[in-house]
Amino acid sequence: MNYSYVISCALTGTVSFLLGIFVFQRNRSSNVNMLWMILNFSASLWSWGLFGRELSSNKATALFFVRLCYVGAIFIPPLFFHFATTLVKRRKLGLTVTVYGISLCFLLLDFTRLFIKDVGPILSFRYYGIPGTFFPIFVLSFITIIGYSHYILIKHLRKSEGVVRNQVKYLLFATIIGFLGGGTTFLPTFNIEIFPFGFYLISIYSGIISYAIMKHRLMDINIVLKKGTTYLLLLLFLLIPSFLVMLLSQKLIYDRISYMFSTIVLILLLLVVSIFNKLKPRTERAVEHLLFKDKYNYRETLGKFSKAMVSILDLQSLCKRIVETITQTMGVEKASLFLLNEEKGEYDLIESKNLETASIQKFSKDSPLPFYLQKIGEIIVREEQVKGAEIPEIKKVIDQMSTLEAEATIPLISKGHLVGMINLSHKFNKDIYAHEDIELLSTLANQTAIALENARLYEDLKKSKSYIRRADRLASLGTLTAGLAHEIRNPLVAIKTFTQLLPERLEDEEFRNHFLTIASSEVDRISSLINELLEFARPSDPKLELEDVNSILDGMILLISTETKKKHVDIVKYYSSDLPLARMDREQIKQVFLNVLLNAIEATPENGRISVRTRSFSKPGGDPYLQIEFTDTGYGIPREHLEEIFNPFFTTKDKGCGLGLSISSQIVQDHKGYITVESELNQGSSFFINIPVNQDHPKRRRNDFDGEPNPLRNPLERT
């Protein structure tokens, strides 16, 4: 009996069965996983059949197990073909049915002498299957189906990319090993006296494919091959000489050699090395936690902070948090953080702790300390630098560190440039900055530099947004200014005319009263227009306050009155009653309303109409919202452009830069709201601006009623 072969059969049968179940359990709804499980069951049945054959005590039992093993082998080709076509999504229903039909025919023949007619001794095996008439046809079909399946996989490999390509690479690599190994079991059947050593490789094949199916992100197969070759060579050059030395030592000391003992010792050594590498980091952490708890805690805190601070985008808050965290966790008494100011070409003190105000507030880029940090690019400790104090350059560095009361200075380097530095004084416990501290602070410095650059980029982005919004506001003002000049000139002409006539008709009381009424109303109108224009043009910092949306809309509608008159466009206002006040930035929301109204006027032909509605509503989750609807009777927006109108610089106009709606959308998003659009060509568009409100806010009382124009005004009020 060949014991290694028996063990290999049992191992292959067990591994195949368990891997099949494990892969299926990971994703029961996947056809690929299900087919792989059934394919593994077939391979497992084949292996256990061979296992039973080797343990058989007579020919009848051996023949039964040989035929049983071929029940599994017969269905491996169709299952693998089905698995391969499903994996690459190239389902071939007709061909799949055909290969399963062929396998069923072989299954019917399996328990007859036409397939396996008998068993007999071959090589070192007591019983091996003797082929019948149809067995060579089975082997030929086995090779053909498996070969065609590989052709499908190779063809798919050329077209695929990314993760799928890597999965197919694994599959091909594994199946070449597995099927070449399994195929060697056919050789003795045809009196080819080559031991079926390849059968030992089938477990490796099953494991590799199972890994490829389960993993979405796989290590590149080339790396696997490279590492596998490396480990194999290391085994050859280290283990074999070690094994020979062990045998020679036994011969010299005990005058006898035990190969079994030597093999066990070598396996134990391999296990110890493997386990040692895995347990070493855990043991170190456990010892630190038990014996050096303070150091363990501060390392853990700084490690977590280095990952968390990347999400802090406010520069001032980030700098304060960095200094506070380092000083508290490391037990440092004093600290300072300097950042590069590119415009001034200097490093400014941004944050400090327990430093005298008379200390250095800024460094030029050419100062000894930042110059030296840029040059060496690593943490410097003052005590170590004192050893080179006779060098003038080092002496100046030490002097500046002493001025800052710095025992250690950490450079913050981004893209090869020194963007800042952190200075730390001595620790409260007077301990040195150990090698572990320096390593940890170096890692923290890299993360800090990235976080600071992110925060700066975020601040630059905010400034850029502010400039773009201001530019958009000025562009809107340019559109309105010419019309407003005309709007202001008309009442002034009327007032001037009445003023010229006044001396002649001073005694006419009716004329005087009419003059005063007209002049007063026209001056009020001019004053309102100018006030709205000035408020809109005046830049201001974002300020959220409770605001009345209807009053903001009235101001913006007044501001565009000239534009509507030019095109004879009616603006109809439908204001909801008991509309809640909303917390918003008045000036930013004005910009949104003005952008939408100007777009509506531009899109609406002469004698058209624009409706402005306000209402409140609650989402299914209960969140209360204000909704402002602008509906025009214009040309509409093509369906293919609806998803793009809020993209920066997208425009279909001959003039304009396409920023208005993009800026409006961003402002509304900053207010935690959103904008939606509905449009049909040649029938008009509706823009819905939705702004969240707090239900506890007081409600405005107006003499309006929901869904109808203000009854105190003209039902179709024109501006």
C-alpha positions in Angstrom: 0.0 0.0 0.0 1.3 3.4 -0.9 0.7 5.4 2.3 1.6 8.8 0.9 -0.9 8.3 -1.9 -3.6 7.2 0.5 -3.0 10.3 2.7 -3.0 12.5 -0.4 -6.4 11.1 -1.5 -7.9 11.7 1.9 -6.5 15.2 2.1 -7.7 16.1 -1.4 -11.1 14.7 -0.8 -11.5 16.6 2.5 -10.1 19.9 1.3 -12.2 19.9 -1.9 -15.4 19.1 0.0 -14.8 21.8 2.7 -13.7 24.5 0.2 -16.8 23.8 -1.9 -19.1 24.4 1.1 -17.1 27.4 2.3 -17.2 29.2 -1.0 -20.9 28.5 -1.4 -21.7 29.8 2.1 -19.9 33.1 1.3 -22.5 33.8 -1.5 -25.3 31.4 -1.8 -27.1 33.5 -4.5 -24.1 33.3 -6.9 -24.3 30.6 -9.7 -20.5 30.7 -9.9 -20.1 29.8 -6.2 -22.8 27.1 -6.5 -21.1 25.5 -9.6 -17.7 25.6 -7.9 -19.2 23.8 -4.9 -20.6 21.0 -7.1 -17.4 20.8 -9.0 -15.5 20.3 -5.8 -17.9 17.6 -4.6 -17.1 15.7 -7.9 -13.4 16.1 -7.3 -13.9 15.0 -3.7 -15.9 11.9 -4.8 -13.1 11.0 -7.2 -10.5 11.3 -4.4 -12.4 9.3 -1.9 -13.0 6.6 -4.6 -9.2 6.3 -5.1 -8.8 6.3 -1.3 -11.2 3.4 -1.1 -9.5 1.5 -3.9 -6.1 1.7 -2.1 -7.7 0.3 1.1 -9.6 -2.5 -0.6 -8.7 -6.0 0.5 -10.1 -7.8 -2.6 -10.7 -7.2 -6.3 -14.5 -6.8 -6.1 -14.3 -4.0 -3.5 -11.5 -2.4 -5.5 -13.5 -2.5 -8.7 -16.5 -0.9 -6.9 -14.4 2.0 -5.6 -12.7 2.5 -9.1 -16.2 2.8 -10.7 -17.3 5.1 -7.8 -14.3 7.4 -8.3 -15.2 7.7 -12.0 -18.7 8.8 -11.1 -17.0 12.0 -9.8 -14.4 12.1 -12.7 -17.1 11.8 -15.4 -18.9 15.0 -14.3 -15.8 17.2 -13.8 -15.5 18.2 -17.5 -19.2 19.4 -17.9 -19.2 21.1 -14.5 -15.9 22.9 -15.3 -17.2 24.0 -18.7 -20.4 25.3 -17.1 -18.4 27.0 -14.3 -16.0 28.7 -16.8 -18.8 30.0 -19.2 -20.8 31.3 -16.2 -17.8 33.0 -14.7 -17.0 34.9 -18.0 -20.7 35.5 -18.7 -20.6 33.6 -22.0 -23.4 31.2 -21.5 -23.6 28.5 -24.2 -26.9 26.7 -23.4 -26.9 24.2 -26.3 -23.2 23.2 -25.8 -23.7 23.0 -22.0 -26.6 20.6 -22.5 -24.6 18.5 -24.9 -21.6 18.0 -22.6 -23.9 17.1 -19.7 -25.6 14.6 -22.1 -22.2 13.0 -23.0 -21.3 12.7 -19.3 -24.7 11.0 -18.6 -23.9 8.4 -21.3 -20.5 7.7 -19.7 -22.2 7.4 -16.3 -24.5 4.7 -17.7 -21.5 2.8 -19.1 -19.4 3.3 -15.9 -20.8 0.2 -14.1 -20.3 -2.0 -17.1 -17.3 -3.8 -18.5 -17.4 -1.4 -21.5 -16.0 1.3 -19.3 -13.8 -0.4 -16.7 -13.6 -4.2 -17.3 -11.4 -5.2 -14.4 -8.7 -4.1 -11.8 -5.2 -5.4 -11.5 -1.7 -4.6 -10.2 0.1 -1.6 -11.9 3.4 0.0 -10.7 3.2 0.0 -6.8 -0.6 -0.2 -6.7 -2.3 -3.5 -5.9 -5.4 -2.6 -7.8 -5.7 -0.2 -10.7 -8.5 0.1 -13.3 -8.2 -1.8 -16.6 -9.9 0.2 -19.3 -12.8 -1.0 -21.3 -13.8 -0.2 -24.9 -15.3 3.2 -24.2 -12.8 4.4 -21.6 -10.3 5.9 -24.2 -13.3 7.8 -25.7 -14.1 9.2 -22.2 -10.4 10.3 -21.7 -10.5 12.0 -25.2 -13.8 13.8 -24.4 -12.3 14.8 -20.9 -9.3 16.4 -22.6 -11.4 18.0 -25.3 -14.0 19.6 -23.0 -11.3 20.8 -20.5 -9.2 22.2 -23.3 -12.1 24.1 -24.9 -13.0 25.5 -21.5 -9.5 26.8 -21.1 -9.7 28.3 -24.6 -12.8 30.2 -23.5 -11.0 31.5 -20.4 -7.9 32.5 -22.4 -10.1 34.3 -25.0 -11.9 36.2 -22.1 -8.5 37.0 -20.5 -7.5 39.0 -23.6 -10.6 41.2 -23.4 -11.0 41.5 -19.7 -9.3 44.1 -17.4 -8.8 44.9 -13.7 -10.1 42.5 -11.0 -11.9 40.2 -13.5 -8.7 39.8 -15.5 -6.7 38.9 -12.4 -9.4 36.4 -11.3 -9.1 34.7 -14.7 -5.3 34.7 -14.4 -5.6 32.9 -11.0 -8.1 30.4 -12.5 -5.9 29.6 -15.5 -2.8 29.2 -13.3 -4.6 26.9 -10.9 -6.4 24.7 -13.5 -3.1 24.1 -15.4 -1.7 22.8 -12.1 -4.8 20.8 -11.2 -5.7 19.2 -14.5 -2.2 18.3 -15.4 -1.9 16.7 -11.9 -5.2 14.9 -12.1 -4.5 13.8 -15.7 -1.5 11.8 -14.6 -3.9 9.3 -12.9 -5.0 8.2 -16.4 -1.4 7.2 -17.4 -1.1 3.9 -15.5 -4.5 2.9 -16.9 -3.0 2.8 -20.4 0.1 0.9 -19.2 2.3 4.0 -19.1 4.5 3.3 -16.2 4.7 6.8 -14.7 3.6 7.3 -11.1 0.6 9.7 -10.9 2.6 12.2 -8.7 0.5 15.1 -10.1 -2.5 14.0 -8.0 -0.7 15.7 -5.0 -1.3 19.1 -6.7 -5.1 19.0 -6.8 -5.5 20.4 -3.3 -3.4 23.4 -4.3 -5.6 23.9 -7.4 -8.8 23.9 -5.3 -7.3 26.4 -2.8 -6.1 28.9 -5.4 -9.5 29.0 -7.3 -11.5 29.3 -4.1 -9.3 32.3 -3.1 -9.9 33.8 -6.6 -13.7 33.4 -6.3 -14.0 34.8 -2.8 -11.6 37.8 -3.1 -12.7 40.9 -5.0 -9.2 42.4 -4.7 -6.5 39.9 -5.5 -2.8 40.1 -5.3 -1.3 40.3 -8.8 -0.7 36.7 -10.0 2.8 37.8 -11.1 3.6 38.7 -7.6 2.3 35.4 -6.4 4.6 33.6 -8.9 7.5 35.8 -7.9 7.0 35.2 -4.2 6.3 31.5 -4.7 9.6 31.1 -6.6 11.4 33.1 -3.9 10.2 30.9 -1.1 11.0 27.8 -3.1 14.6 28.9 -3.7 15.0 29.9 0.0 13.7 26.4 1.0 16.2 24.8 -1.4 19.2 26.9 -0.3 18.5 27.0 3.4 16.5 23.9 4.4 18.3 21.3 2.3 21.8 22.3 3.6 20.3 22.5 7.2 18.8 19.0 6.7 22.1 17.6 5.5 24.0 19.2 8.4 21.5 17.6 10.8 22.0 14.2 9.3 25.8 14.6 9.4 25.7 15.7 13.0 23.6 12.6 13.9 26.1 10.4 12.2 29.1 11.9 13.9 27.6 12.1 17.4 25.3 9.0 17.5 26.8 7.0 14.7 23.4 6.5 13.2 20.8 8.5 11.2 17.1 8.8 11.8 15.4 10.3 8.8 12.0 10.5 10.5 13.4 12.3 13.6 15.3 14.8 11.4 12.2 15.5 9.3 10.1 16.1 12.4 12.7 18.5 13.9 12.9 20.4 10.6 9.1 20.7 10.4 9.0 21.9 14.0 11.6 24.6 13.2 9.6 25.8 10.3 6.5 26.0 12.5 8.3 27.9 15.2 9.7 30.4 12.7 6.3 30.9 11.1 4.5 31.3 14.5 7.2 33.6 15.9 6.8 36.1 13.1 3.0 36.2 13.7 3.2 36.4 17.5 6.1 38.9 17.8 4.1 42.1 17.2 1.2 40.9 19.4 3.6 40.0 22.2 5.4 43.4 21.9 2.0 45.2 22.3 1.0 43.0 25.2 4.3 43.6 27.1 4.1 47.4 26.4 0.5 47.4 27.6 1.4 45.6 30.9 4.8 47.0 31.7 5.0 50.3 29.8 1.3 51.4 29.9 1.9 55.1 29.6 4.1 54.7 26.5 1.6 52.3 25.0 -1.3 54.7 25.6 0.4 57.7 24.1 1.6 55.8 21.0 -2.0 54.5 20.6 -3.4 58.0 21.0 -1.0 59.6 18.5 -1.5 56.8 16.1 -5.3 57.2 16.1 -4.9 61.0 15.9 -2.6 60.8 12.9 -5.4 59.1 11.0 -8.3 61.2 12.4 -6.8 64.6 11.8 -6.9 64.3 8.0 -10.6 64.9 8.3 -10.2 68.3 10.1 -10.4 70.9 7.4 -10.4 74.2 9.4 -6.7 75.3 9.6 -6.8 77.1 12.9 -8.7 74.3 14.6 -6.3 71.7 13.2 -3.2 73.5 14.4 -4.7 73.9 17.9 -5.6 70.2 18.0 -2.1 69.1 16.8 -0.4 71.1 19.5 -2.8 70.1 22.3 -2.7 66.4 21.4 1.1 66.2 21.1 1.8 68.1 24.4 -0.8 66.1 26.4 0.0 62.6 25.2 3.8 63.0 25.2 3.9 65.0 28.4 5.6 68.0 26.8 5.6 71.3 28.7 5.9 73.8 25.8 5.3 73.6 22.1 5.0 75.9 19.0 3.8 75.4 15.5 5.1 77.4 12.6 3.6 77.4 9.0 5.0 78.7 5.8 3.5 81.9 4.4 4.3 81.7 0.7 3.3 85.3 0.0 5.7 86.7 2.6 8.3 84.1 2.3 8.4 83.4 6.0 7.3 80.9 8.6 4.7 82.4 11.0 3.8 81.3 14.5 0.3 79.8 14.2 -0.2 78.0 17.5 1.8 77.7 20.7 1.5 76.5 24.3 3.1 78.0 27.4 5.6 80.0 25.3 6.7 83.5 26.3 5.1 86.2 24.0 8.6 87.6 23.5 9.7 84.5 21.7 10.3 84.5 17.9 7.0 85.1 16.1 8.3 84.4 12.6 11.3 83.1 10.6 12.5 84.0 7.2 12.8 81.0 4.8 16.6 81.4 5.0 16.8 81.4 8.8 19.2 78.7 10.1 16.6 76.5 11.7 14.2 76.1 8.7 17.1 76.1 6.3 18.7 73.2 8.2 15.4 71.3 8.5 14.8 71.6 4.7 18.3 70.4 4.1 18.2 67.2 6.3 14.5 66.5 6.2 14.3 64.8 9.6 13.6 65.4 13.3 16.4 67.1 15.1 17.1 66.8 18.9 19.0 69.7 20.5 21.1 67.5 22.7 22.4 65.6 19.7 23.1 68.8 17.8 25.2 70.2 20.7 27.9 67.6 19.8 28.5 69.5 16.6 28.2 73.0 18.2 31.7 73.9 16.9 30.2 74.1 13.4 28.9 77.7 12.9 25.8 76.5 11.0 24.8 74.0 13.8 25.5 76.6 16.5 23.0 79.0 14.9 20.4 76.2 14.7 21.0 75.4 18.4 20.6 79.1 19.3 17.3 79.4 17.5 16.0 76.2 19.2 17.1 77.6 22.5 15.2 80.8 21.8 12.1 78.7 21.1 12.8 76.5 24.2 12.8 73.6 21.8 14.3 70.3 22.8 13.1 68.6 19.5 12.0 70.1 16.2 9.8 68.2 13.8 9.9 69.2 10.1 6.6 69.1 8.2 7.5 68.3 4.7 5.1 68.1 1.7 6.2 67.4 -1.8 9.9 67.9 -0.8 9.3 71.4 0.7 9.3 72.4 4.3 5.8 73.7 4.9 6.1 74.1 8.7 7.7 72.8 11.9 6.7 71.8 15.3 8.9 72.6 18.3 8.7 70.6 21.5 10.3 71.4 24.8 11.6 68.9 27.3 9.1 66.4 28.9 7.7 66.9 32.3 9.4 63.7 33.5 12.7 64.9 32.0 13.0 61.8 29.9 14.9 61.9 26.6 13.3 61.7 23.2 13.9 58.0 22.6 14.3 56.3 19.2 10.7 55.1 19.5 9.5 58.6 20.1 11.3 59.9 17.1 9.9 57.2 14.8 6.4 57.8 16.0 6.7 61.6 15.6 8.2 61.2 12.1 5.1 59.2 11.1 2.9 61.8 12.7 4.8 64.6 10.9 4.0 63.0 7.5 0.3 62.8 8.4 0.4 66.3 9.8 1.9 67.8 6.6 -0.8 66.1 4.5 -3.6 67.3 6.9 -2.2 70.9 6.9 -2.0 71.0 3.1 -5.6 69.7 2.9 -6.7 72.4 5.3 -5.0 75.0 3.3 -6.4 73.8 0.0 -9.8 73.8 1.6 -9.4 77.4 2.7 -8.1 78.4 -0.8 -11.2 76.7 -2.2 -13.5 78.6 0.1 -11.8 81.9 -1.0 -12.1 80.9 -4.6 -15.8 80.2 -4.2 -16.2 83.5 -2.5 -14.5 85.3 -5.4 -16.6 83.4 -8.0 -19.8 84.2 -6.2 -18.7 87.9 -6.0 -17.9 87.9 -9.7 -21.3 86.3 -10.5 -23.0 89.0 -8.4 -21.1 91.7 -10.2 -22.1 90.2 -13.5 -25.7 90.3 -12.4 -25.3 93.9 -11.4 -23.9 94.7 -14.8 -27.1 93.3 -16.3 -29.3 95.4 -14.1 -27.4 98.7 -14.0 -28.3 100.0 -17.4 -32.0 99.3 -16.9 -32.0 100.8 -13.4 -30.4 104.0 -14.6 -33.4 104.4 -17.0 -35.8 103.4 -14.3 -34.4 106.1 -12.0 -34.2 108.7 -14.7 -38.0 108.5 -15.5 -39.3 109.6 -12.0 -36.6 112.3 -11.8 -37.9 113.8 -15.1 -41.4 113.8 -13.7 -40.2 115.4 -10.4 -38.2 118.0 -12.4 -41.3 118.8 -14.6 -43.5 119.3 -11.6 -40.8 121.4 -9.9 -40.6 123.7 -12.9 -44.4 124.2 -13.0 -44.7 124.7 -9.2 -43.9 128.5 -9.2 -46.6 129.2 -11.7 -49.3 127.1 -9.9 -48.2 127.6 -6.3 -51.7 128.8 -5.4 -53.4 125.7 -6.9 -53.9 123.4 -3.9 -55.0 120.4 -6.0 -51.8 120.7 -8.1 -49.7 121.0 -4.9 -51.2 117.9 -3.3 -50.9 115.9 -6.5 -47.3 117.0 -6.9 -46.4 116.0 -3.3 -48.1 112.6 -3.7 -46.3 111.8 -7.1 -42.9 113.2 -5.9 -43.0 111.3 -2.6 -44.0 107.9 -4.2 -41.3 108.3 -7.0 -38.6 109.2 -4.5 -39.6 106.2 -2.3 -39.4 103.9 -5.4 -35.9 105.3 -6.3 -34.8 104.9 -2.7 -36.0 101.3 -2.7 -34.3 100.4 -5.9 -31.0 102.0 -4.8 -31.2 100.3 -1.4 -31.8 96.9 -2.9 -29.0 97.4 -5.4 -26.5 98.5 -2.7 -27.4 95.7 -0.4 -27.0 93.1 -3.2 -23.6 94.6 -4.3 -22.2 94.9 -0.7 -20.0 91.9 0.1 -20.6 90.4 3.5 -19.5 87.4 5.5 -22.0 84.5 5.6 -24.4 85.1 8.4 -27.3 82.7 9.2 -30.3 84.5 10.7 -34.1 84.0 10.7 -35.4 85.6 7.5 -38.7 86.2 5.8 -38.4 84.6 2.3 -41.3 86.6 0.9 -39.7 89.9 1.8 -36.4 88.8 0.1 -38.4 87.8 -3.0 -40.2 91.2 -3.1 -36.8 93.0 -3.1 -35.4 90.9 -5.9 -38.6 91.2 -8.0 -38.3 95.0 -7.6 -34.7 94.9 -8.6 -35.5 93.1 -11.9 -38.6 95.3 -12.7 -36.8 97.1 -15.5 -35.8 93.8 -17.2 -39.4 92.5 -17.0 -40.8 95.8 -18.4 -38.4 95.6 -21.4 -39.9 92.2 -22.5 -43.4 92.9 -21.2 -43.2 89.9 -18.9 -45.7 89.5 -16.0 -44.5 88.3 -12.6 -47.3 86.8 -10.5 -46.7 86.2 -6.8 -48.4 83.4 -5.0 -47.2 83.7 -1.4 -48.2 81.1 1.2 -49.8 82.1 4.5 -48.2 81.4 7.8 -44.9 80.7 6.1 -42.2 79.8 8.8 -39.1 81.9 9.0 -36.0 80.1 7.9 -32.4 80.4 9.0 -30.4 81.6 6.0 -27.8 84.1 4.8 -30.0 86.9 3.3 -27.3 88.1 0.8 -26.5 84.7 -0.5 -30.2 83.7 -1.0 -30.7 87.0 -2.8 -28.0 85.9 -5.3 -29.8 82.6 -5.8 -33.2 84.2 -6.4 -31.7 86.9 -8.7 -29.9 84.2 -10.8 -33.0 82.1 -11.2 -35.2 85.2 -12.0 -32.8 86.6 -14.6 -32.5 83.1 -16.3 -36.3 82.9 -16.3 -36.7 86.4 -17.9 -34.0 85.5 -20.5 -35.8 82.2 -21.4 -39.3 83.8 -21.6 -40.4 85.4 -24.8 -42.2 88.8 -24.9 -45.6 88.9 -23.2 -44.7 85.8 -21.2 -45.4 85.1 -17.6 -43.3 84.1 -14.5 -45.0 82.7 -11.4 -43.3 82.9 -8.0 -44.8 80.6 -5.4 -43.8 80.0 -1.8 -45.0 77.1 0.3 -44.0 74.9 3.2 -43.9 71.1 3.3 -42.6 68.2 5.3 -40.7 65.2 3.9 -42.0 61.7 4.8 -39.3 61.6 7.5 -40.9 64.7 9.1 -38.2 67.3 8.1 -39.9 70.7 7.5 -38.9 72.6 4.3 -39.6 75.9 2.6 -40.1 75.7 -1.1 -39.8 78.6 -3.5 -41.0 77.8 -7.0 -40.1 79.8 -10.1 -42.2 78.8 -13.2 -41.8 80.5 -16.6 -43.6 80.1 -19.9 -40.3 80.1 -21.8 -38.5 77.9 -24.3 -37.7 75.1 -21.8 -34.6 73.0 -21.3 -33.8 69.9 -23.5 -34.0 66.7 -21.5 -30.4 65.8 -22.2 -29.2 69.1 -20.6 -31.3 68.8 -17.4 -28.5 66.9 -15.6 -25.8 69.4 -16.7 -27.3 72.8 -16.0 -25.8 72.9 -12.5 -22.3 72.0 -13.7 -19.8 74.8 -13.6 -19.2 76.6 -17.0 -22.1 74.7 -18.7 -24.2 77.1 -20.8 -26.1 77.1 -24.0 -26.2 80.9 -24.2 -24.0 82.9 -26.6 -23.0 85.1 -23.7 -22.3 84.2 -20.1 -19.8 81.8 -18.4 -22.3 79.2 -17.1 -21.6 79.8 -13.4 -24.9 81.3 -12.2 -26.8 78.0 -11.6 -23.7 76.2 -10.3 -23.2 78.9 -7.7 -26.9 79.0 -6.8 -26.9 75.2 -6.3 -23.8 75.4 -4.1 -25.3 78.2 -2.0 -28.5 76.2 -1.4 -26.4 73.1 -0.6 -24.5 75.2 2.0 -27.9 75.9 3.5 -28.5 72.1 3.7 -31.1 72.4 0.9 -31.4 71.3 -2.7 -32.7 72.5 -6.1 -34.8 70.4 -8.5 -35.9 71.3 -12.0 -38.8 70.3 -14.3 -38.9 71.4 -17.9 -40.6 70.7 -21.2 -39.5 72.1 -24.5 -41.5 75.1 -25.7 -43.7 74.9 -22.6 -41.5 76.4 -19.9 -39.4 75.4 -16.8 -39.9 75.2 -13.1 -37.1 75.6 -10.6 -37.9 74.4 -7.0 -35.6 75.8 -4.3 -36.0 73.8 -1.0 -34.5 75.1 2.2 -34.8 73.3 5.5 -36.4 75.2 8.5 -36.8 74.6 12.2 -40.4 73.9 13.2 -39.9 75.8 16.4 -39.2 79.0 14.5 -41.9 81.7 14.9 -44.3 82.1 12.0 -44.9 85.2 10.1 -48.5 86.6 10.0 -49.5 88.1 6.7 -52.9 88.8 5.1 -52.2 86.3 2.4 -53.9 83.0 1.7 -52.3 79.8 0.4 -52.2 79.2 -3.3 -53.7 82.6 -4.3 -52.2 86.0 -5.1 -52.2 88.6 -2.4 -55.7 90.0 -2.2 -54.4 93.5 -1.2 -52.7 93.7 -4.6 -53.8 93.4 -8.2 -54.6 89.6 -8.7 -52.1 89.7 -11.6 -49.6 92.1 -10.1 -47.1 93.3 -12.7 -43.7 94.7 -12.0 
